[in-house]
Amino acid sequence: MPAGVGDAEERRLFYVAMTRARDRLILTRATRRFWRGEIRALPPSSYLGEIPETLVTQNLAPLRKKRVAARQYSLF
């Protein structure tokens, strides 16, 4: 497959998914992901920058607080 064909197909699928929304489309993303034993930062999709600003309302969710490690009790 020539370079860029995979990107073109992904872009097409992204567009098809967006155009199927009736009234409202909510896009979410993870900024970090736990993968193979480590936390990795994830950049936003490059396709998001192609959406006209007049169609975008951005609401940032507050960051989650770190969980307190659960205490394991011993029965012995």
C-alpha positions in Angstrom: 0.0 0.0 0.0 1.5 3.4 -0.9 2.4 5.8 1.9 -0.5 8.0 2.9 -3.3 5.6 1.7 -3.8 4.4 5.3 -4.1 8.1 6.4 -6.6 8.8 3.7 -8.7 5.8 4.7 -8.6 6.9 8.4 -9.6 10.4 7.5 -12.5 9.1 5.4 -13.7 6.9 8.3 -13.4 9.8 10.7 -15.5 12.0 8.3 -18.2 9.3 7.8 -18.5 8.8 11.6 -18.9 12.6 12.2 -21.5 13.0 9.4 -23.7 10.3 10.9 -24.3 12.4 14.1 -27.8 13.8 14.0 -27.9 16.7 16.4 -24.7 16.6 18.4 -21.3 14.9 18.3 -19.2 14.6 21.4 -15.6 13.6 20.8 -13.5 12.6 23.8 -9.9 11.5 24.1 -7.5 10.3 26.8 -4.5 12.6 27.4 -2.6 9.7 29.1 -2.8 5.9 28.8 -1.3 3.1 30.8 0.4 0.9 28.2 2.9 -1.9 28.7 3.6 -1.0 32.3 4.1 2.7 31.9 2.0 5.9 31.5 2.2 7.4 28.0 1.1 10.9 27.0 -1.1 10.9 24.0 -1.4 13.8 21.5 -4.8 14.7 20.0 -5.7 13.4 16.6 -4.4 15.5 13.8 -7.9 15.3 12.2 -9.4 17.4 15.1 -7.5 20.5 13.7 -9.4 20.1 10.4 -12.8 20.8 12.0 -13.8 24.4 11.5 -13.6 26.4 14.8 -17.2 27.7 14.3 -18.4 24.1 14.8 -16.4 23.4 18.0 -17.3 24.0 21.6 -14.5 22.8 23.9 -15.2 21.7 27.5 -12.2 20.5 29.4 -12.9 18.0 32.2 -11.1 18.5 35.4 -8.2 16.2 36.0 -8.9 13.2 38.2 -7.4 13.1 41.6 -4.8 10.4 42.2 -6.3 7.3 43.8 -5.1 6.5 47.2 -3.6 3.0 47.2 -6.0 0.4 48.6 -4.8 -1.1 51.9 -4.5 -4.9 51.8 -5.3 -6.4 55.2 -3.7 -9.6 56.4 -5.9 -12.2 58.1 -2.9 -13.9 59.6 
